[in-house]
Amino acid sequence: MTKENTVRLLEIICGALACCFLGFKLYSYEHYQLLLDEWTNAHAWHWSAAALAVLLLGPNLLLEGAKWKTLLSPLGKRSFPDACKDVCKGSVGAFITPNRVGEFPYRAMFLPASWRISAVALGVVGSVAQMLVISVVGLPALGVLSGLLPSFEWGEMLLRLLLLMGLVALMCVGMACLESTRRMWREFMAALKRLGYSGAVKVMLYTLGRYMVFSAQFWLMLEFCGISLSLAQAFLAIPAYYCLVTFTPSVNVAELAVRGSWAVIALSPFTDNAPAIILTAGLVWMVNGVLPLLIGLFLKKTNPAIDD
């Protein structure tokens, strides 16, 4: 079997798995009645907020496409439209793997063979940039929010974080023993060096812009679901929520439950409308997770990249 046929077969298998999983998620979703009630009772502003949240998917994908193009620049030339297509296609790999670990390997499938290992390493650089932005904004917000949470909720959250830190530490120790991990670390450092200072600054700026976009999407969906936050409340709850979600290991079967539970905790000092909070987390997941997946499934093959 040729490499092109192998890639095509993997694309079909991943697409089929993604469709099956999406069907399961939609079938098992428990809040359709609440969503119907929101649609029935929504006013013009609520509909406008929901529409704007969906429309912001465009800037979200464009910023990620520009970031991906910048990350690939040390390897060669990748057009901006093709970089955006790569991002959407990568959503398929992200959707069927825990914590989106398959996103960059799946993007790399559509690049020249000589690029693929380096492209995955450069993708990891982009992920680290995103984690840095989320941490720098989210950890202080989480610290302030902890003083507003009831003691039992803060205790539960602290316990989860301690368990998470222990799990991550255990995984890091285990992975450090693997030759493949050491090789990936060398690739990561080499990729960061090849990207250079100006490239790293661009990546951070694109990451910050995207962070602002998906934070705005969450706030708009809260408005659609009938939850109004002041600017100060939004600056505490939303960064804290994304920080908790980012550093929580999860499998896709439980992803919505994880997102919903953290959203309830992050917003509990400001509202007790748990069903609407859970619905908000689900809607944002559908906009930023499901819609790019559907786009990626139906996109045609991208044009070949040009080596430097």
TORKOL-4160 file (C-alpha; in steps of 0.2 Angstrom, whole numbers, padded with zeros to 4 digits, m for minus):
308
<pt num="1" X="0000" Y="0000" Z="0000"/>
<pt num="2" X="0007" Y="0017" Z="m0005"/>
<pt num="3" X="0009" Y="0031" Z="0008"/>
<pt num="4" X="m0005" Y="0041" Z="0000"/>
<pt num="5" X="m0017" Y="0026" Z="0001"/>
<pt num="6" X="m0011" Y="0023" Z="0019"/>
<pt num="7" X="m0015" Y="0041" Z="0024"/>
<pt num="8" X="m0032" Y="0040" Z="0015"/>
<pt num="9" X="m0036" Y="0024" Z="0024"/>
<pt num="10" X="m0032" Y="0032" Z="0041"/>
<pt num="11" X="m0042" Y="0047" Z="0036"/>
<pt num="12" X="m0057" Y="0036" Z="0033"/>
<pt num="13" X="m0055" Y="0026" Z="0049"/>
<pt num="14" X="m0053" Y="0042" Z="0060"/>
<pt num="15" X="m0067" Y="0050" Z="0051"/>
<pt num="16" X="m0079" Y="0035" Z="0054"/>
<pt num="17" X="m0073" Y="0034" Z="0073"/>
<pt num="18" X="m0077" Y="0053" Z="0075"/>
<pt num="19" X="m0094" Y="0051" Z="0067"/>
<pt num="20" X="m0098" Y="0037" Z="0078"/>
<pt num="21" X="m0092" Y="0046" Z="0094"/>
<pt num="22" X="m0101" Y="0062" Z="0089"/>
<pt num="23" X="m0117" Y="0052" Z="0087"/>
<pt num="24" X="m0115" Y="0044" Z="0104"/>
<pt num="25" X="m0112" Y="0061" Z="0112"/>
<pt num="26" X="m0127" Y="0069" Z="0104"/>
<pt num="27" X="m0138" Y="0053" Z="0108"/>
<pt num="28" X="m0132" Y="0053" Z="0126"/>
<pt num="29" X="m0134" Y="0072" Z="0129"/>
<pt num="30" X="m0146" Y="0075" Z="0144"/>
<pt num="31" X="m0150" Y="0093" Z="0142"/>
<pt num="32" X="m0160" Y="0094" Z="0126"/>
<pt num="33" X="m0176" Y="0099" Z="0135"/>
<pt num="34" X="m0167" Y="0114" Z="0144"/>
<pt num="35" X="m0160" Y="0119" Z="0127"/>
<pt num="36" X="m0178" Y="0119" Z="0120"/>
<pt num="37" X="m0184" Y="0129" Z="0134"/>
<pt num="38" X="m0170" Y="0142" Z="0131"/>
<pt num="39" X="m0174" Y="0143" Z="0113"/>
<pt num="40" X="m0193" Y="0145" Z="0117"/>
<pt num="41" X="m0190" Y="0159" Z="0130"/>
<pt num="42" X="m0175" Y="0168" Z="0122"/>
<pt num="43" X="m0176" Y="0186" Z="0117"/>
<pt num="44" X="m0168" Y="0195" Z="0103"/>
<pt num="45" X="m0152" Y="0199" Z="0114"/>
<pt num="46" X="m0150" Y="0181" Z="0119"/>
<pt num="47" X="m0151" Y="0175" Z="0101"/>
<pt num="48" X="m0139" Y="0188" Z="0095"/>
<pt num="49" X="m0127" Y="0183" Z="0109"/>
<pt num="50" X="m0128" Y="0165" Z="0103"/>
<pt num="51" X="m0126" Y="0170" Z="0085"/>
<pt num="52" X="m0111" Y="0180" Z="0089"/>
<pt num="53" X="m0103" Y="0166" Z="0099"/>
<pt num="54" X="m0105" Y="0154" Z="0083"/>
<pt num="55" X="m0098" Y="0168" Z="0072"/>
<pt num="56" X="m0083" Y="0170" Z="0083"/>
<pt num="57" X="m0078" Y="0152" Z="0077"/>
<pt num="58" X="m0072" Y="0160" Z="0061"/>
<pt num="59" X="m0059" Y="0172" Z="0070"/>
<pt num="60" X="m0055" Y="0157" Z="0081"/>
<pt num="61" X="m0050" Y="0146" Z="0067"/>
<pt num="62" X="m0041" Y="0160" Z="0057"/>
<pt num="63" X="m0030" Y="0164" Z="0072"/>
<pt num="64" X="m0026" Y="0145" Z="0075"/>
<pt num="65" X="m0022" Y="0144" Z="0056"/>
<pt num="66" X="m0011" Y="0159" Z="0057"/>
<pt num="67" X="m0002" Y="0151" Z="0072"/>
<pt num="68" X="0000" Y="0134" Z="0063"/>
<pt num="69" X="0007" Y="0143" Z="0048"/>
<pt num="70" X="0020" Y="0152" Z="0059"/>
<pt num="71" X="0024" Y="0136" Z="0068"/>
<pt num="72" X="0028" Y="0127" Z="0051"/>
<pt num="73" X="0038" Y="0142" Z="0044"/>
<pt num="74" X="0055" Y="0134" Z="0049"/>
<pt num="75" X="0051" Y="0119" Z="0038"/>
<pt num="76" X="0045" Y="0128" Z="0023"/>
<pt num="77" X="0030" Y="0137" Z="0015"/>
<pt num="78" X="0012" Y="0133" Z="0019"/>
<pt num="79" X="m0001" Y="0144" Z="0012"/>
<pt num="80" X="m0013" Y="0152" Z="0025"/>
<pt num="81" X="m0029" Y="0144" Z="0017"/>
<pt num="82" X="m0021" Y="0126" Z="0018"/>
<pt num="83" X="m0015" Y="0130" Z="0036"/>
<pt num="84" X="m0033" Y="0134" Z="0041"/>
<pt num="85" X="m0038" Y="0117" Z="0032"/>
<pt num="86" X="m0025" Y="0108" Z="0042"/>
<pt num="87" X="m0032" Y="0115" Z="0058"/>
<pt num="88" X="m0050" Y="0109" Z="0054"/>
<pt num="89" X="m0043" Y="0092" Z="0049"/>
<pt num="90" X="m0034" Y="0091" Z="0065"/>
<pt num="91" X="m0050" Y="0092" Z="0074"/>
<pt num="92" X="m0054" Y="0075" Z="0068"/>
<pt num="93" X="m0039" Y="0068" Z="0077"/>
<pt num="94" X="m0042" Y="0078" Z="0092"/>
<pt num="95" X="m0060" Y="0073" Z="0094"/>
<pt num="96" X="m0056" Y="0054" Z="0095"/>
<pt num="97" X="m0041" Y="0055" Z="0107"/>
<pt num="98" X="m0040" Y="0059" Z="0125"/>
<pt num="99" X="m0035" Y="0077" Z="0129"/>
<pt num="100" X="m0034" Y="0080" Z="0110"/>
<pt num="101" X="m0017" Y="0072" Z="0109"/>
<pt num="102" X="m0020" Y="0066" Z="0092"/>
<pt num="103" X="m0023" Y="0083" Z="0085"/>
<pt num="104" X="m0005" Y="0087" Z="0079"/>
<pt num="105" X="m0001" Y="0070" Z="0072"/>
<pt num="106" X="m0017" Y="0070" Z="0062"/>
<pt num="107" X="m0013" Y="0088" Z="0055"/>
<pt num="108" X="0005" Y="0081" Z="0051"/>
<pt num="109" X="m0003" Y="0067" Z="0040"/>
<pt num="110" X="m0007" Y="0079" Z="0027"/>
<pt num="111" X="0011" Y="0087" Z="0026"/>
<pt num="112" X="0026" Y="0080" Z="0017"/>
<pt num="113" X="0034" Y="0065" Z="0025"/>
<pt num="114" X="0050" Y="0074" Z="0029"/>
<pt num="115" X="0040" Y="0087" Z="0039"/>
<pt num="116" X="0030" Y="0076" Z="0050"/>
<pt num="117" X="0040" Y="0073" Z="0065"/>
<pt num="118" X="0046" Y="0091" Z="0066"/>
<pt num="119" X="0028" Y="0097" Z="0063"/>
<pt num="120" X="0022" Y="0087" Z="0078"/>
<pt num="121" X="0036" Y="0094" Z="0089"/>
<pt num="122" X="0031" Y="0112" Z="0083"/>
<pt num="123" X="0013" Y="0108" Z="0087"/>
<pt num="124" X="0018" Y="0104" Z="0104"/>
<pt num="125" X="0027" Y="0121" Z="0105"/>
<pt num="126" X="0010" Y="0129" Z="0101"/>
<pt num="127" X="0002" Y="0119" Z="0114"/>
<pt num="128" X="0014" Y="0124" Z="0127"/>
<pt num="129" X="0011" Y="0142" Z="0122"/>
<pt num="130" X="m0007" Y="0140" Z="0125"/>
<pt num="131" X="m0005" Y="0132" Z="0142"/>
<pt num="132" X="0006" Y="0146" Z="0147"/>
<pt num="133" X="m0007" Y="0159" Z="0142"/>
<pt num="134" X="m0020" Y="0149" Z="0151"/>
<pt num="135" X="m0010" Y="0147" Z="0166"/>
<pt num="136" X="m0004" Y="0165" Z="0167"/>
<pt num="137" X="m0022" Y="0172" Z="0166"/>
<pt num="138" X="m0031" Y="0157" Z="0175"/>
<pt num="139" X="m0020" Y="0153" Z="0190"/>
<pt num="140" X="m0022" Y="0171" Z="0198"/>
<pt num="141" X="m0041" Y="0170" Z="0194"/>
<pt num="142" X="m0042" Y="0153" Z="0202"/>
<pt num="143" X="m0033" Y="0159" Z="0217"/>
<pt num="144" X="m0045" Y="0174" Z="0219"/>
<pt num="145" X="m0060" Y="0163" Z="0216"/>
<pt num="146" X="m0055" Y="0150" Z="0229"/>
<pt num="147" X="m0059" Y="0163" Z="0242"/>
<pt num="148" X="m0076" Y="0165" Z="0236"/>
<pt num="149" X="m0080" Y="0146" Z="0235"/>
<pt num="150" X="m0089" Y="0137" Z="0249"/>
<pt num="151" X="m0076" Y="0127" Z="0259"/>
<pt num="152" X="m0083" Y="0110" Z="0254"/>
<pt num="153" X="m0082" Y="0115" Z="0235"/>
<pt num="154" X="m0064" Y="0122" Z="0237"/>
<pt num="155" X="m0059" Y="0106" Z="0247"/>
<pt num="156" X="m0066" Y="0096" Z="0233"/>
<pt num="157" X="m0057" Y="0106" Z="0219"/>
<pt num="158" X="m0041" Y="0106" Z="0229"/>
<pt num="159" X="m0042" Y="0087" Z="0231"/>
<pt num="160" X="m0044" Y="0085" Z="0212"/>
<pt num="161" X="m0030" Y="0096" Z="0208"/>
<pt num="162" X="m0018" Y="0087" Z="0220"/>
<pt num="163" X="m0024" Y="0070" Z="0212"/>
<pt num="164" X="m0021" Y="0078" Z="0195"/>
<pt num="165" X="m0003" Y="0084" Z="0200"/>
<pt num="166" X="0001" Y="0067" Z="0206"/>
<pt num="167" X="m0005" Y="0059" Z="0191"/>
<pt num="168" X="0004" Y="0071" Z="0180"/>
<pt num="169" X="0020" Y="0068" Z="0190"/>
<pt num="170" X="0019" Y="0049" Z="0188"/>
<pt num="171" X="0016" Y="0051" Z="0170"/>
<pt num="172" X="0031" Y="0062" Z="0168"/>
<pt num="173" X="0042" Y="0050" Z="0177"/>
<pt num="174" X="0036" Y="0035" Z="0167"/>
<pt num="175" X="0037" Y="0044" Z="0150"/>
<pt num="176" X="0055" Y="0051" Z="0154"/>
<pt num="177" X="0061" Y="0033" Z="0154"/>
<pt num="178" X="0055" Y="0030" Z="0136"/>
<pt num="179" X="0067" Y="0033" Z="0122"/>
<pt num="180" X="0053" Y="0040" Z="0111"/>
<pt num="181" X="0049" Y="0053" Z="0124"/>
<pt num="182" X="0067" Y="0058" Z="0125"/>
<pt num="183" X="0068" Y="0059" Z="0106"/>
<pt num="184" X="0052" Y="0070" Z="0106"/>
<pt num="185" X="0060" Y="0081" Z="0119"/>
<pt num="186" X="0075" Y="0084" Z="0108"/>
<pt num="187" X="0063" Y="0087" Z="0093"/>
<pt num="188" X="0054" Y="0100" Z="0104"/>
<pt num="189" X="0069" Y="0109" Z="0109"/>
<pt num="190" X="0076" Y="0109" Z="0091"/>
<pt num="191" X="0059" Y="0115" Z="0085"/>
<pt num="192" X="0059" Y="0130" Z="0097"/>
<pt num="193" X="0076" Y="0135" Z="0092"/>
<pt num="194" X="0071" Y="0134" Z="0074"/>
<pt num="195" X="0056" Y="0145" Z="0077"/>
<pt num="196" X="0066" Y="0159" Z="0083"/>
<pt num="197" X="0062" Y="0174" Z="0094"/>
<pt num="198" X="0051" Y="0183" Z="0082"/>
<pt num="199" X="0041" Y="0167" Z="0078"/>
<pt num="200" X="0039" Y="0163" Z="0096"/>
<pt num="201" X="0032" Y="0180" Z="0099"/>
<pt num="202" X="0020" Y="0178" Z="0085"/>
<pt num="203" X="0014" Y="0162" Z="0091"/>
<pt num="204" X="0011" Y="0169" Z="0109"/>
<pt num="205" X="0001" Y="0184" Z="0101"/>
<pt num="206" X="m0010" Y="0172" Z="0091"/>
<pt num="207" X="m0012" Y="0161" Z="0106"/>
<pt num="208" X="m0017" Y="0176" Z="0117"/>
<pt num="209" X="m0029" Y="0182" Z="0103"/>
<pt num="210" X="m0037" Y="0165" Z="0102"/>
<pt num="211" X="m0039" Y="0164" Z="0121"/>
<pt num="212" X="m0048" Y="0181" Z="0121"/>
<pt num="213" X="m0060" Y="0174" Z="0107"/>
<pt num="214" X="m0065" Y="0158" Z="0116"/>
<pt num="215" X="m0067" Y="0167" Z="0132"/>
<pt num="216" X="m0079" Y="0179" Z="0124"/>
<pt num="217" X="m0088" Y="0164" Z="0116"/>
<pt num="218" X="m0091" Y="0157" Z="0134"/>
<pt num="219" X="m0097" Y="0173" Z="0140"/>
<pt num="220" X="m0109" Y="0175" Z="0126"/>
<pt num="221" X="m0116" Y="0158" Z="0128"/>
<pt num="222" X="m0119" Y="0161" Z="0146"/>
<pt num="223" X="m0129" Y="0176" Z="0141"/>
<pt num="224" X="m0139" Y="0165" Z="0129"/>
<pt num="225" X="m0143" Y="0153" Z="0143"/>
<pt num="226" X="m0149" Y="0167" Z="0155"/>
<pt num="227" X="m0133" Y="0170" Z="0165"/>
<pt num="228" X="m0127" Y="0188" Z="0166"/>
<pt num="229" X="m0110" Y="0191" Z="0174"/>
<pt num="230" X="m0102" Y="0207" Z="0177"/>
<pt num="231" X="m0085" Y="0211" Z="0169"/>
<pt num="232" X="m0076" Y="0207" Z="0185"/>
<pt num="233" X="m0085" Y="0191" Z="0188"/>
<pt num="234" X="m0082" Y="0185" Z="0170"/>
<pt num="235" X="m0063" Y="0189" Z="0172"/>
<pt num="236" X="m0063" Y="0177" Z="0187"/>
<pt num="237" X="m0074" Y="0163" Z="0182"/>
<pt num="238" X="m0070" Y="0160" Z="0164"/>
<pt num="239" X="m0051" Y="0160" Z="0165"/>
<pt num="240" X="m0053" Y="0149" Z="0181"/>
<pt num="241" X="m0064" Y="0137" Z="0171"/>
<pt num="242" X="m0052" Y="0135" Z="0156"/>
<pt num="243" X="m0037" Y="0133" Z="0168"/>
<pt num="244" X="m0046" Y="0119" Z="0177"/>
<pt num="245" X="m0052" Y="0110" Z="0161"/>
<pt num="246" X="m0035" Y="0112" Z="0153"/>
<pt num="247" X="m0025" Y="0103" Z="0167"/>
<pt num="248" X="m0038" Y="0089" Z="0170"/>
<pt num="249" X="m0034" Y="0073" Z="0160"/>
<pt num="250" X="m0050" Y="0066" Z="0152"/>
<pt num="251" X="m0056" Y="0054" Z="0140"/>
<pt num="252" X="m0069" Y="0059" Z="0127"/>
<pt num="253" X="m0083" Y="0049" Z="0134"/>
<pt num="254" X="m0082" Y="0060" Z="0150"/>
<pt num="255" X="m0076" Y="0076" Z="0142"/>
<pt num="256" X="m0093" Y="0085" Z="0143"/>
<pt num="257" X="m0095" Y="0079" Z="0161"/>
<pt num="258" X="m0078" Y="0086" Z="0166"/>
<pt num="259" X="m0082" Y="0102" Z="0157"/>
<pt num="260" X="m0099" Y="0104" Z="0165"/>
<pt num="261" X="m0093" Y="0100" Z="0183"/>
<pt num="262" X="m0079" Y="0112" Z="0182"/>
<pt num="263" X="m0090" Y="0126" Z="0175"/>
<pt num="264" X="m0102" Y="0123" Z="0189"/>
<pt num="265" X="m0088" Y="0125" Z="0202"/>
<pt num="266" X="m0080" Y="0140" Z="0193"/>
<pt num="267" X="m0097" Y="0149" Z="0192"/>
<pt num="268" X="m0105" Y="0144" Z="0209"/>
<pt num="269" X="m0100" Y="0160" Z="0218"/>
<pt num="270" X="m0110" Y="0170" Z="0205"/>
<pt num="271" X="m0125" Y="0159" Z="0201"/>
<pt num="272" X="m0133" Y="0143" Z="0207"/>
<pt num="273" X="m0141" Y="0139" Z="0190"/>
<pt num="274" X="m0132" Y="0123" Z="0187"/>
<pt num="275" X="m0142" Y="0117" Z="0172"/>
<pt num="276" X="m0139" Y="0133" Z="0163"/>
<pt num="277" X="m0120" Y="0132" Z="0167"/>
<pt num="278" X="m0119" Y="0114" Z="0161"/>
<pt num="279" X="m0129" Y="0119" Z="0145"/>
<pt num="280" X="m0117" Y="0133" Z="0142"/>
<pt num="281" X="m0101" Y="0122" Z="0143"/>
<pt num="282" X="m0110" Y="0109" Z="0131"/>
<pt num="283" X="m0114" Y="0123" Z="0118"/>
<pt num="284" X="m0097" Y="0130" Z="0118"/>
<pt num="285" X="m0090" Y="0112" Z="0116"/>
<pt num="286" X="m0102" Y="0110" Z="0101"/>
<pt num="287" X="m0096" Y="0126" Z="0093"/>
<pt num="288" X="m0078" Y="0124" Z="0095"/>
<pt num="289" X="m0077" Y="0105" Z="0095"/>
<pt num="290" X="m0091" Y="0099" Z="0084"/>
<pt num="291" X="m0092" Y="0112" Z="0070"/>
<pt num="292" X="m0073" Y="0111" Z="0066"/>
<pt num="293" X="m0074" Y="0092" Z="0066"/>
<pt num="294" X="m0088" Y="0093" Z="0053"/>
<pt num="295" X="m0079" Y="0105" Z="0042"/>
<pt num="296" X="m0063" Y="0094" Z="0043"/>
<pt num="297" X="m0073" Y="0079" Z="0038"/>
<pt num="298" X="m0079" Y="0087" Z="0022"/>
<pt num="299" X="m0064" Y="0097" Z="0017"/>
<pt num="300" X="m0054" Y="0091" Z="0002"/>
<pt num="301" X="m0036" Y="0086" Z="0002"/>
<pt num="302" X="m0025" Y="0101" Z="0005"/>
<pt num="303" X="m0011" Y="0107" Z="m0008"/>
<pt num="304" X="0006" Y="0101" Z="m0005"/>
<pt num="305" X="0018" Y="0112" Z="0005"/>
<pt num="306" X="0034" Y="0119" Z="m0002"/>
<pt num="307" X="0050" Y="0114" Z="0006"/>
<pt num="308" X="0063" Y="0128" Z="0010"/>
